[in-house]
């Protein structure tokens, strides 16, 4: 069976463009493109066939299908030859049953999809394997692409640099100076990317990267390139596999540039078309109150959208005031009866610390998602008898400065009081002093 995919305007314009064409916007209306699949061809196989095939490949070693992205190759990117796939067997991240936290929150079934447990420590690996594989395929077939570039608030640059390094393709990264964590800055440096640290924010980096890609033939790797969405949508399929092909009621996900929202929705909608599911979950998008353009639009019923000047937030990867994928995200939320909520710096920091106390190790963006979850449960939007999945987008180890400063009480300039601080007790190495401090601390915690 032959499966095909192409670029087409997500607004519905008629033109079709091959995935090997360097094109990011619709020539007719300027809207974003999306990857369309020949769903009629996919539907010639039964839902049972696809479930069995995807499960047979899941986390195995047959190249390239052991990747949880490329294990769904037919519905992701069938155009790339297997030999040109650039993969680190991404995906397959664990689904954490938050048993202790769910009791505190008051919901009966809470799970955390830990997408940060990936090669470069974030969900961005899922999309980048598809994009870099397509570039590798294009180069192998004679197209000249001098480099692949992205603007980044941290995680995208890490993923791009790693996959380009594996493929021996030059990566170019624009970062906003002093607005990414040390760990996020080191990753592209270590993988050999050409890193430009610019005196602007993410939105400024994005505008410059788009101009450079347009003028200099650098291949754009940001989420306006819809090849990324094809990898990220496999979170939808993977969740179904991990729940034995049943659907959760709610998915809560942090939102910055908003590509992940439309990816999640696209995955579920295609699964619905293929007969693998018979309903859709609801989606809640979580934004920082300091970078909340989608939330403000939601408050007006999505009647209008206005970019904002994103202010400094601890959730630095979603400090985006002019998200590229907003139209796609709004369309997704309307189809999925979605909601948008925001979290303050105090709320996101406390939520991350609270989740950590139950065995997690949250990035601040996942803290935003947890803070929003708490609000929606308290308001009754999410019922206590519903199954909920929180998408954790990055590993907490990328943000140890945030965590340490929280516990040390050094985030007061962000308006944060450390309600769940837990610092080491410094003592002389003497038995008596250790014993007294130990029992005093244990008594306080029992109290």
C-alpha positions as a Markdown table, in Angstrom:
| # | Residue | x | y | z |
|---|---|---|---|---|
| 1 | Unk | 0.0 | 0.0 | 0.0 |
| 2 | Unk | 1.3 | 3.5 | -0.9 |
| 3 | Unk | 0.6 | 6.4 | 1.5 |
| 4 | Unk | 1.1 | 10.0 | 0.5 |
| 5 | Unk | 1.2 | 13.4 | 2.2 |
| 6 | Unk | 1.6 | 17.0 | 1.0 |
| 7 | Unk | 1.5 | 20.6 | 2.2 |
| 8 | Unk | -1.8 | 22.4 | 2.0 |
| 9 | Unk | -3.2 | 25.7 | 3.4 |
| 10 | Unk | -4.9 | 25.0 | 6.8 |
| 11 | Unk | -7.5 | 27.6 | 5.9 |
| 12 | Unk | -8.7 | 25.4 | 2.9 |
| 13 | Unk | -7.0 | 26.9 | -0.1 |
| 14 | Unk | -6.8 | 24.4 | -2.9 |
| 15 | Unk | -3.0 | 24.3 | -3.8 |
| 16 | Unk | -1.0 | 21.2 | -2.9 |
| 17 | Unk | 2.8 | 21.3 | -2.5 |
| 18 | Unk | 5.2 | 18.4 | -2.1 |
| 19 | Unk | 6.9 | 18.0 | 1.3 |
| 20 | Unk | 10.2 | 18.4 | -0.4 |
| 21 | Unk | 9.3 | 21.9 | -1.4 |
| 22 | Unk | 10.7 | 24.7 | 0.8 |
| 23 | Unk | 7.5 | 26.6 | 1.6 |
| 24 | Unk | 6.1 | 27.7 | 4.9 |
| 25 | Unk | 3.0 | 29.8 | 4.0 |
| 26 | Unk | 0.1 | 29.6 | 1.6 |
| 27 | Unk | 0.9 | 31.5 | -1.6 |
| 28 | Unk | -2.8 | 32.4 | -2.0 |
| 29 | Unk | -3.7 | 33.8 | 1.4 |
| 30 | Unk | -0.5 | 33.8 | 3.5 |
| 31 | Unk | -1.8 | 31.4 | 6.1 |
| 32 | Unk | 0.1 | 28.6 | 7.6 |
| 33 | Unk | 0.4 | 25.3 | 5.8 |
| 34 | Unk | -0.3 | 21.9 | 7.3 |
| 35 | Unk | 0.6 | 18.4 | 6.3 |
| 36 | Unk | -2.4 | 16.6 | 4.7 |
| 37 | Unk | -2.5 | 12.8 | 4.4 |
| 38 | Unk | -4.4 | 10.6 | 2.0 |
| 39 | Unk | -6.9 | 9.4 | 4.6 |
| 40 | Unk | -8.7 | 7.3 | 2.1 |
| 41 | Unk | -5.6 | 5.2 | 1.7 |
| 42 | Unk | -5.1 | 5.0 | 5.5 |
| 43 | Unk | -8.7 | 3.9 | 5.9 |
| 44 | Unk | -8.3 | 0.9 | 3.5 |
| 45 | Unk | -6.7 | -0.7 | 6.6 |
| 46 | Unk | -9.0 | -1.5 | 9.5 |
| 47 | Unk | -8.6 | 0.1 | 13.0 |
| 48 | Unk | -7.6 | -3.3 | 14.3 |
| 49 | Unk | -4.8 | -3.5 | 11.8 |
| 50 | Unk | -3.4 | -0.1 | 12.8 |
| 51 | Unk | -3.6 | -0.8 | 16.5 |
| 52 | Unk | -1.8 | -4.1 | 16.1 |
| 53 | Unk | 0.9 | -2.6 | 13.8 |
| 54 | Unk | 1.6 | 0.4 | 16.1 |
| 55 | Unk | 1.7 | -1.8 | 19.2 |
| 56 | Unk | 4.0 | -4.4 | 17.4 |
| 57 | Unk | 6.5 | -1.6 | 16.6 |
| 58 | Unk | 6.3 | 0.3 | 19.9 |
| 59 | Unk | 9.7 | 0.6 | 21.5 |
| 60 | Unk | 11.2 | -2.2 | 19.5 |
| 61 | Unk | 14.5 | -2.1 | 17.7 |
| 62 | Unk | 13.6 | -2.5 | 14.0 |
| 63 | Unk | 14.8 | 0.7 | 12.2 |
| 64 | Unk | 13.3 | 3.2 | 12.2 |
| 65 | Unk | 10.0 | 1.9 | 13.7 |
| 66 | Unk | 11.3 | 1.6 | 17.3 |
| 67 | Unk | 11.0 | 5.3 | 17.5 |
| 68 | Unk | 7.5 | 6.1 | 18.8 |
| 69 | Unk | 7.3 | 8.7 | 16.1 |
| 70 | Unk | 8.5 | 6.6 | 13.2 |
| 71 | Unk | 6.5 | 3.7 | 14.4 |
| 72 | Unk | 3.5 | 5.6 | 13.0 |
| 73 | Unk | 5.4 | 6.5 | 9.8 |
| 74 | Unk | 2.4 | 6.0 | 7.5 |
| 75 | Unk | 0.4 | 8.7 | 9.2 |
| 76 | Unk | 3.4 | 10.9 | 10.0 |
| 77 | Unk | 5.8 | 11.3 | 7.0 |
| 78 | Unk | 5.7 | 8.4 | 4.5 |
| 79 | Unk | 7.8 | 10.4 | 2.0 |
| 80 | Unk | 11.2 | 10.0 | 3.8 |
| 81 | Unk | 13.2 | 6.9 | 2.9 |
| 82 | Unk | 14.0 | 4.8 | 5.9 |
| 83 | Unk | 17.8 | 5.2 | 5.2 |
| 84 | Unk | 17.3 | 9.0 | 5.5 |
| 85 | Unk | 15.5 | 9.0 | 8.8 |
| 86 | Unk | 17.4 | 10.8 | 11.6 |
| 87 | Unk | 16.1 | 9.3 | 14.8 |
| 88 | Unk | 17.2 | 8.7 | 18.4 |
| 89 | Unk | 14.3 | 6.5 | 19.1 |
| 90 | Unk | 12.4 | 9.4 | 20.6 |
| 91 | Unk | 9.0 | 9.1 | 22.2 |
| 92 | Unk | 7.9 | 6.3 | 24.5 |
| 93 | Unk | 8.1 | 8.7 | 27.4 |
| 94 | Unk | 6.6 | 7.3 | 30.6 |
| 95 | Unk | 3.0 | 8.0 | 31.7 |
| 96 | Unk | 3.3 | 8.8 | 35.4 |
| 97 | Unk | 0.3 | 7.9 | 37.6 |
| 98 | Unk | 0.2 | 10.8 | 40.0 |
| 99 | Unk | -1.6 | 8.8 | 42.7 |
| 100 | Unk | -0.5 | 10.9 | 45.6 |
| 101 | Unk | -1.1 | 14.3 | 43.9 |
| 102 | Unk | -4.5 | 13.3 | 42.6 |
| 103 | Unk | -5.7 | 12.7 | 46.2 |
| 104 | Unk | -4.5 | 16.2 | 47.1 |
| 105 | Unk | -6.1 | 17.7 | 44.1 |
| 106 | Unk | -9.3 | 15.8 | 44.5 |
| 107 | Unk | -9.5 | 14.0 | 41.2 |
| 108 | Unk | -9.9 | 10.3 | 40.9 |
| 109 | Unk | -7.5 | 9.6 | 38.0 |
| 110 | Unk | -4.5 | 11.9 | 37.3 |
| 111 | Unk | -1.6 | 11.1 | 34.9 |
| 112 | Unk | 1.4 | 13.0 | 33.8 |
| 113 | Unk | 2.8 | 12.4 | 30.3 |
| 114 | Unk | 6.5 | 13.1 | 30.9 |
| 115 | Unk | 7.6 | 14.2 | 27.4 |
| 116 | Unk | 10.7 | 15.8 | 29.0 |
| 117 | Unk | 12.1 | 12.3 | 29.4 |
| 118 | Unk | 13.4 | 12.4 | 25.9 |
| 119 | Unk | 16.9 | 12.7 | 24.3 |
| 120 | Unk | 17.3 | 16.4 | 24.7 |
| 121 | Unk | 14.9 | 16.7 | 27.6 |
| 122 | Unk | 11.7 | 18.1 | 25.9 |
| 123 | Unk | 8.8 | 17.2 | 23.7 |
| 124 | Unk | 10.5 | 19.1 | 20.8 |
| 125 | Unk | 12.4 | 15.9 | 19.9 |
| 126 | Unk | 9.2 | 14.4 | 18.6 |
| 127 | Unk | 8.8 | 17.1 | 15.9 |
| 128 | Unk | 12.5 | 17.7 | 15.2 |
| 129 | Unk | 13.1 | 14.1 | 14.1 |
| 130 | Unk | 10.6 | 14.5 | 11.3 |
| 131 | Unk | 11.9 | 17.9 | 10.2 |
| 132 | Unk | 15.6 | 17.0 | 10.2 |
| 133 | Unk | 14.8 | 13.7 | 8.5 |
| 134 | Unk | 13.0 | 15.5 | 5.7 |
| 135 | Unk | 16.0 | 17.8 | 5.3 |
| 136 | Unk | 18.3 | 14.8 | 5.3 |
| 137 | Unk | 16.1 | 13.2 | 2.6 |
| 138 | Unk | 16.1 | 16.4 | 0.5 |
| 139 | Unk | 19.9 | 16.7 | 0.7 |
| 140 | Unk | 20.4 | 13.1 | -0.2 |
| 141 | Unk | 18.3 | 13.7 | -3.3 |
| 142 | Unk | 20.4 | 16.6 | -4.4 |
| 143 | Unk | 18.8 | 19.7 | -2.9 |
| 144 | Unk | 21.2 | 22.3 | -1.6 |
| 145 | Unk | 20.4 | 23.4 | 2.0 |
| 146 | Unk | 23.3 | 25.2 | 3.7 |
| 147 | Unk | 21.9 | 25.1 | 7.2 |
| 148 | Unk | 18.7 | 24.6 | 9.3 |
| 149 | Unk | 17.8 | 27.4 | 11.6 |
| 150 | Unk | 15.4 | 28.2 | 14.4 |
| 151 | Unk | 14.5 | 30.9 | 16.9 |
| 152 | Unk | 14.2 | 29.4 | 20.3 |
| 153 | Unk | 13.3 | 30.1 | 23.9 |
| 154 | Unk | 15.4 | 27.1 | 24.8 |
| 155 | Unk | 14.1 | 23.6 | 24.0 |
| 156 | Unk | 13.7 | 23.9 | 20.2 |
| 157 | Unk | 17.3 | 24.9 | 19.8 |
| 158 | Unk | 18.5 | 21.9 | 21.9 |
| 159 | Unk | 16.5 | 19.5 | 19.7 |
| 160 | Unk | 17.5 | 21.0 | 16.4 |
| 161 | Unk | 21.2 | 21.1 | 17.4 |
| 162 | Unk | 21.2 | 17.4 | 18.5 |
| 163 | Unk | 19.4 | 16.0 | 15.4 |
| 164 | Unk | 21.4 | 18.1 | 13.0 |
| 165 | Unk | 24.6 | 17.0 | 14.7 |
| 166 | Unk | 23.5 | 13.3 | 14.2 |
| 167 | Unk | 22.8 | 14.0 | 10.5 |
| 168 | Unk | 26.0 | 16.1 | 10.0 |
| 169 | Unk | 23.8 | 19.1 | 9.0 |
| 170 | Unk | 24.7 | 22.6 | 10.2 |
| 171 | Unk | 22.2 | 24.1 | 12.7 |
| 172 | Unk | 21.8 | 27.9 | 13.3 |
| 173 | Unk | 20.1 | 29.1 | 16.5 |
| 174 | Unk | 18.9 | 32.5 | 17.5 |
| 175 | Unk | 18.4 | 32.8 | 21.3 |
| 176 | Unk | 17.2 | 35.8 | 23.3 |
| 177 | Unk | 20.2 | 36.8 | 25.5 |
| 178 | Unk | 19.8 | 36.1 | 29.2 |
| 179 | Unk | 16.3 | 34.6 | 28.7 |
| 180 | Unk | 17.1 | 30.9 | 28.6 |
| 181 | Unk | 18.5 | 28.7 | 31.3 |
| 182 | Unk | 22.2 | 27.8 | 31.4 |
| 183 | Unk | 21.3 | 24.1 | 30.6 |
| 184 | Unk | 19.3 | 25.2 | 27.6 |
| 185 | Unk | 22.1 | 27.5 | 26.3 |
| 186 | Unk | 24.8 | 24.8 | 26.7 |
| 187 | Unk | 22.9 | 22.1 | 24.7 |
| 188 | Unk | 23.1 | 23.7 | 21.3 |
| 189 | Unk | 26.7 | 24.9 | 22.0 |
| 190 | Unk | 27.7 | 21.4 | 22.9 |
| 191 | Unk | 26.1 | 19.9 | 19.7 |
| 192 | Unk | 28.0 | 22.3 | 17.4 |
| 193 | Unk | 25.2 | 24.7 | 16.5 |
| 194 | Unk | 26.1 | 28.2 | 15.4 |
| 195 | Unk | 24.5 | 30.1 | 18.3 |
| 196 | Unk | 23.6 | 33.8 | 18.1 |
| 197 | Unk | 22.5 | 35.3 | 21.4 |
| 198 | Unk | 20.5 | 38.4 | 20.5 |
| 199 | Unk | 19.4 | 41.5 | 22.5 |
| 200 | Unk | 15.7 | 40.9 | 22.1 |
| 201 | Unk | 13.0 | 38.5 | 23.2 |
| 202 | Unk | 11.8 | 35.3 | 21.5 |
| 203 | Unk | 9.4 | 37.2 | 19.2 |
| 204 | Unk | 12.2 | 39.4 | 18.1 |
| 205 | Unk | 14.4 | 36.3 | 17.4 |
| 206 | Unk | 11.5 | 34.7 | 15.5 |
| 207 | Unk | 11.1 | 37.8 | 13.2 |
| 208 | Unk | 14.9 | 37.8 | 12.4 |
| 209 | Unk | 15.0 | 34.1 | 11.8 |
| 210 | Unk | 12.1 | 34.3 | 9.4 |
| 211 | Unk | 13.8 | 37.0 | 7.4 |
| 212 | Unk | 17.1 | 35.2 | 7.3 |
| 213 | Unk | 15.5 | 32.0 | 6.1 |
| 214 | Unk | 13.6 | 33.9 | 3.4 |
| 215 | Unk | 16.6 | 35.7 | 2.1 |
| 216 | Unk | 19.4 | 33.2 | 2.6 |
| 217 | Unk | 17.9 | 29.8 | 1.9 |
| 218 | Unk | 18.4 | 28.6 | 5.5 |
| 219 | Unk | 15.7 | 26.0 | 6.2 |
| 220 | Unk | 13.3 | 27.1 | 8.9 |
| 221 | Unk | 12.8 | 24.7 | 11.8 |
| 222 | Unk | 10.2 | 26.6 | 13.9 |
| 223 | Unk | 6.7 | 25.3 | 14.4 |
| 224 | Unk | 5.3 | 27.4 | 11.5 |
| 225 | Unk | 7.0 | 24.6 | 9.5 |
| 226 | Unk | 4.3 | 22.0 | 9.8 |
| 227 | Unk | 6.6 | 19.0 | 9.5 |
| 228 | Unk | 7.3 | 19.5 | 13.2 |
| 229 | Unk | 3.6 | 19.1 | 14.0 |
| 230 | Unk | 3.6 | 15.7 | 12.4 |
| 231 | Unk | 6.0 | 14.4 | 15.0 |
| 232 | Unk | 4.4 | 16.2 | 17.9 |
| 233 | Unk | 1.0 | 14.8 | 17.1 |
| 234 | Unk | 2.2 | 11.3 | 17.9 |
| 235 | Unk | 1.7 | 12.2 | 21.6 |
| 236 | Unk | -2.0 | 11.6 | 20.8 |
| 237 | Unk | -1.4 | 8.1 | 19.5 |
| 238 | Unk | 1.1 | 7.2 | 22.2 |
| 239 | Unk | -1.4 | 8.2 | 25.0 |
| 240 | Unk | -3.9 | 5.9 | 23.5 |
| 241 | Unk | -1.4 | 3.1 | 23.4 |
| 242 | Unk | -0.4 | 3.6 | 27.0 |
| 243 | Unk | -4.1 | 3.6 | 28.0 |
| 244 | Unk | -4.8 | 0.4 | 26.1 |
| 245 | Unk | -6.5 | 2.4 | 23.3 |
| 246 | Unk | -8.9 | 4.2 | 25.6 |
| 247 | Unk | -9.2 | 8.0 | 25.8 |
| 248 | Unk | -8.8 | 10.4 | 28.8 |
| 249 | Unk | -11.4 | 13.0 | 29.4 |
| 250 | Unk | -9.1 | 16.0 | 29.7 |
| 251 | Unk | -5.6 | 16.9 | 28.5 |
| 252 | Unk | -4.0 | 19.9 | 30.1 |
| 253 | Unk | -1.0 | 21.4 | 28.2 |
| 254 | Unk | 1.2 | 24.5 | 28.5 |
| 255 | Unk | 0.9 | 26.9 | 25.6 |
| 256 | Unk | 3.5 | 29.3 | 24.2 |
| 257 | Unk | 4.0 | 29.3 | 20.5 |
| 258 | Unk | 0.9 | 27.0 | 20.4 |
| 259 | Unk | 2.2 | 24.5 | 17.8 |
| 260 | Unk | 1.8 | 21.7 | 20.4 |
| 261 | Unk | -1.9 | 22.5 | 20.8 |
| 262 | Unk | -2.7 | 22.1 | 17.1 |
| 263 | Unk | -0.4 | 19.0 | 16.9 |
| 264 | Unk | -2.3 | 17.3 | 19.7 |
| 265 | Unk | -5.6 | 18.1 | 18.1 |
| 266 | Unk | -4.5 | 17.0 | 14.6 |
| 267 | Unk | -3.4 | 13.7 | 16.0 |
| 268 | Unk | -6.7 | 13.0 | 17.6 |
| 269 | Unk | -8.7 | 14.1 | 14.6 |
| 270 | Unk | -6.8 | 11.9 | 12.2 |
| 271 | Unk | -7.3 | 9.0 | 14.6 |
| 272 | Unk | -11.0 | 9.7 | 14.6 |
| 273 | Unk | -11.0 | 9.7 | 10.7 |
| 274 | Unk | -9.1 | 6.4 | 10.8 |
| 275 | Unk | -11.7 | 4.8 | 13.1 |
| 276 | Unk | -9.3 | 4.3 | 16.0 |
| 277 | Unk | -11.3 | 6.4 | 18.4 |
| 278 | Unk | -15.0 | 7.4 | 18.4 |
| 279 | Unk | -14.9 | 10.6 | 20.4 |
| 280 | Unk | -12.5 | 13.5 | 21.3 |
| 281 | Unk | -11.0 | 14.5 | 24.7 |
| 282 | Unk | -11.3 | 18.1 | 25.9 |
| 283 | Unk | -8.2 | 20.3 | 25.9 |
| 284 | Unk | -7.2 | 22.9 | 28.5 |
| 285 | Unk | -4.4 | 25.3 | 27.5 |
| 286 | Unk | -2.3 | 26.8 | 30.3 |
| 287 | Unk | -0.6 | 30.1 | 29.8 |
| 288 | Unk | 1.6 | 32.3 | 32.0 |
| 289 | Unk | -0.3 | 35.4 | 33.1 |
| 290 | Unk | 2.8 | 37.4 | 31.9 |
| 291 | Unk | 2.5 | 35.9 | 28.4 |
| 292 | Unk | -1.2 | 35.3 | 27.9 |
| 293 | Unk | -2.4 | 36.4 | 24.4 |
| 294 | Unk | -4.4 | 33.2 | 23.9 |
| 295 | Unk | -6.1 | 33.5 | 27.3 |
| 296 | Unk | -7.1 | 37.1 | 26.6 |
| 297 | Unk | -8.6 | 36.1 | 23.2 |
| 298 | Unk | -10.4 | 33.2 | 24.9 |
| 299 | Unk | -12.0 | 35.7 | 27.4 |
| 300 | Unk | -13.5 | 37.4 | 24.3 |
| 301 | Unk | -14.8 | 34.1 | 22.8 |
| 302 | Unk | -11.9 | 34.1 | 20.3 |
| 303 | Unk | -13.7 | 37.0 | 18.5 |
| 304 | Unk | -10.3 | 38.7 | 18.1 |
| 305 | Unk | -6.7 | 38.1 | 18.8 |
| 306 | Unk | -4.1 | 40.7 | 19.7 |
| 307 | Unk | -0.4 | 40.0 | 20.3 |
| 308 | Unk | 1.0 | 41.2 | 23.6 |
| 309 | Unk | 4.5 | 42.2 | 24.8 |
| 310 | Unk | 5.4 | 39.2 | 26.8 |
| 311 | Unk | 6.8 | 40.0 | 30.2 |
| 312 | Unk | 9.5 | 38.1 | 32.0 |
| 313 | Unk | 8.2 | 34.9 | 33.4 |
| 314 | Unk | 9.7 | 31.9 | 35.2 |
| 315 | Unk | 8.1 | 29.8 | 32.5 |
| 316 | Unk | 10.6 | 31.2 | 30.0 |
| 317 | Unk | 9.9 | 28.7 | 27.2 |
| 318 | Unk | 6.4 | 30.0 | 26.9 |
| 319 | Unk | 7.3 | 33.7 | 27.2 |
| 320 | Unk | 5.8 | 34.4 | 23.8 |
| 321 | Unk | 3.5 | 37.3 | 23.1 |
| 322 | Unk | 2.9 | 36.7 | 19.3 |
| 323 | Unk | 2.5 | 33.0 | 18.8 |
| 324 | Unk | 3.0 | 31.7 | 15.3 |
| 325 | Unk | 0.4 | 28.9 | 15.5 |
| 326 | Unk | -2.4 | 30.9 | 17.1 |
| 327 | Unk | -4.9 | 30.4 | 14.2 |
| 328 | Unk | -4.4 | 26.6 | 14.3 |
| 329 | Unk | -4.7 | 26.6 | 18.1 |
| 330 | Unk | -7.9 | 28.5 | 18.1 |
| 331 | Unk | -9.4 | 26.2 | 15.5 |
| 332 | Unk | -8.4 | 23.2 | 17.6 |
| 333 | Unk | -9.9 | 24.6 | 20.8 |
| 334 | Unk | -13.2 | 25.2 | 19.1 |
| 335 | Unk | -13.4 | 21.7 | 17.8 |
| 336 | Unk | -12.4 | 20.2 | 21.1 |
| 337 | Unk | -14.6 | 22.4 | 23.3 |
| 338 | Unk | -11.3 | 23.6 | 24.9 |
| 339 | Unk | -10.6 | 26.1 | 27.6 |
| 340 | Unk | -7.7 | 28.5 | 28.3 |
| 341 | Unk | -6.6 | 29.5 | 31.8 |
| 342 | Unk | -3.6 | 31.4 | 33.1 |
| 343 | Unk | -1.3 | 31.1 | 36.1 |
| 344 | Unk | 0.6 | 33.8 | 38.0 |
| 345 | Unk | 4.3 | 33.4 | 38.9 |
| 346 | Unk | 3.3 | 32.5 | 42.5 |
| 347 | Unk | 0.8 | 29.9 | 41.3 |
| 348 | Unk | 3.1 | 28.2 | 38.9 |
| 349 | Unk | 6.1 | 28.1 | 41.3 |
| 350 | Unk | 4.0 | 26.7 | 44.1 |
| 351 | Unk | 2.3 | 24.2 | 41.8 |
| 352 | Unk | 5.7 | 22.9 | 40.6 |
| 353 | Unk | 6.9 | 22.6 | 44.2 |
| 354 | Unk | 3.7 | 20.9 | 45.3 |
| 355 | Unk | 4.0 | 18.4 | 42.4 |
| 356 | Unk | 7.7 | 17.8 | 43.2 |
| 357 | Unk | 6.7 | 16.8 | 46.8 |
| 358 | Unk | 4.8 | 13.9 | 45.3 |
| 359 | Unk | 7.7 | 12.4 | 43.3 |
| 360 | Unk | 7.7 | 14.5 | 40.2 |
| 361 | Unk | 10.4 | 17.0 | 39.1 |
| 362 | Unk | 8.6 | 19.7 | 37.2 |
| 363 | Unk | 9.8 | 22.3 | 34.8 |
| 364 | Unk | 8.2 | 25.7 | 35.4 |
| 365 | Unk | 6.0 | 25.3 | 32.3 |
| 366 | Unk | 4.5 | 22.1 | 33.7 |
| 367 | Unk | 4.1 | 24.1 | 36.9 |
| 368 | Unk | 1.8 | 26.4 | 34.8 |
| 369 | Unk | -0.2 | 23.4 | 33.7 |
| 370 | Unk | -0.6 | 22.1 | 37.2 |
| 371 | Unk | -1.6 | 25.5 | 38.5 |
| 372 | Unk | -4.3 | 25.6 | 35.8 |
| 373 | Unk | -5.4 | 22.1 | 36.6 |
| 374 | Unk | -5.9 | 23.1 | 40.3 |
| 375 | Unk | -8.0 | 26.1 | 39.2 |
| 376 | Unk | -10.2 | 24.1 | 36.8 |
| 377 | Unk | -10.9 | 21.4 | 39.4 |
| 378 | Unk | -11.7 | 23.9 | 42.1 |
| 379 | Unk | -14.2 | 25.6 | 39.7 |
| 380 | Unk | -15.8 | 22.4 | 38.7 |
| 381 | Unk | -14.8 | 22.7 | 35.0 |
| 382 | Unk | -12.9 | 19.5 | 35.3 |
| 383 | Unk | -15.0 | 17.1 | 37.3 |
| 384 | Unk | -13.5 | 15.0 | 40.1 |
| 385 | Unk | -14.6 | 11.7 | 38.4 |
| 386 | Unk | -12.9 | 12.5 | 35.1 |
| 387 | Unk | -9.5 | 11.1 | 33.9 |
| 388 | Unk | -7.0 | 13.9 | 33.3 |
| 389 | Unk | -3.6 | 13.9 | 31.6 |
| 390 | Unk | -1.1 | 16.8 | 32.2 |
| 391 | Unk | 1.5 | 17.1 | 29.4 |
| 392 | Unk | 4.9 | 17.8 | 31.0 |
| 393 | Unk | 6.8 | 19.4 | 28.2 |
| 394 | Unk | 10.4 | 19.5 | 29.5 |
| 395 | Unk | 12.7 | 17.9 | 32.2 |
| 396 | Unk | 13.1 | 19.7 | 35.5 |
| 397 | Unk | 16.8 | 19.3 | 35.3 |
| 398 | Unk | 16.9 | 22.0 | 32.7 |
| 399 | Unk | 15.6 | 24.5 | 35.2 |
| 400 | Unk | 17.5 | 23.8 | 38.4 |
| 401 | Unk | 18.2 | 27.5 | 38.9 |
| 402 | Unk | 14.5 | 28.1 | 39.1 |
| 403 | Unk | 14.1 | 25.3 | 41.6 |
| 404 | Unk | 17.0 | 26.3 | 43.8 |
| 405 | Unk | 16.0 | 30.0 | 43.9 |
| 406 | Unk | 12.5 | 29.0 | 44.9 |
| 407 | Unk | 13.7 | 27.0 | 47.8 |
| 408 | Unk | 16.2 | 29.6 | 48.8 |
| 409 | Unk | 13.6 | 32.4 | 48.7 |
| 410 | Unk | 15.4 | 34.2 | 45.9 |
| 411 | Unk | 12.4 | 34.7 | 43.6 |
| 412 | Unk | 10.9 | 37.6 | 45.5 |
| 413 | Unk | 11.7 | 39.9 | 42.6 |
| 414 | Unk | 9.2 | 37.9 | 40.6 |
| 415 | Unk | 6.6 | 38.2 | 43.4 |
| 416 | Unk | 7.1 | 34.6 | 44.6 |
| 417 | Unk | 7.0 | 33.6 | 48.3 |
| 418 | Unk | 8.3 | 30.0 | 48.8 |
| 419 | Unk | 5.4 | 28.4 | 50.5 |
| 420 | Unk | 6.9 | 24.9 | 50.0 |
| 421 | Unk | 10.6 | 25.7 | 50.6 |
| 422 | Unk | 12.8 | 22.8 | 51.7 |
| 423 | Unk | 16.4 | 23.7 | 52.3 |
| 424 | Unk | 19.2 | 21.5 | 53.7 |
| 425 | Unk | 19.8 | 21.8 | 57.4 |
| 426 | Unk | 23.5 | 22.7 | 57.9 |
| 427 | Unk | 25.1 | 21.2 | 61.1 |
| 428 | Unk | 28.4 | 20.3 | 62.6 |
| 429 | Unk | 29.3 | 16.6 | 62.1 |
| 430 | Unk | 28.4 | 15.8 | 65.7 |
| 431 | Unk | 26.0 | 13.0 | 66.8 |
| 432 | Unk | 24.2 | 15.1 | 69.3 |
| 433 | Unk | 23.5 | 18.0 | 67.1 |
| 434 | Unk | 22.5 | 15.7 | 64.2 |
| 435 | Unk | 20.1 | 13.7 | 66.4 |
| 436 | Unk | 18.5 | 16.8 | 67.9 |
| 437 | Unk | 18.0 | 18.5 | 64.6 |
| 438 | Unk | 16.7 | 15.2 | 63.0 |
| 439 | Unk | 14.0 | 14.6 | 65.6 |
| 440 | Unk | 13.0 | 18.2 | 65.7 |
| 441 | Unk | 12.6 | 18.3 | 61.9 |
| 442 | Unk | 10.7 | 15.0 | 61.9 |
| 443 | Unk | 8.3 | 16.3 | 64.6 |
| 444 | Unk | 7.7 | 19.5 | 62.6 |
| 445 | Unk | 6.8 | 17.5 | 59.5 |
| 446 | Unk | 4.5 | 15.1 | 61.4 |
| 447 | Unk | 2.8 | 18.2 | 62.9 |
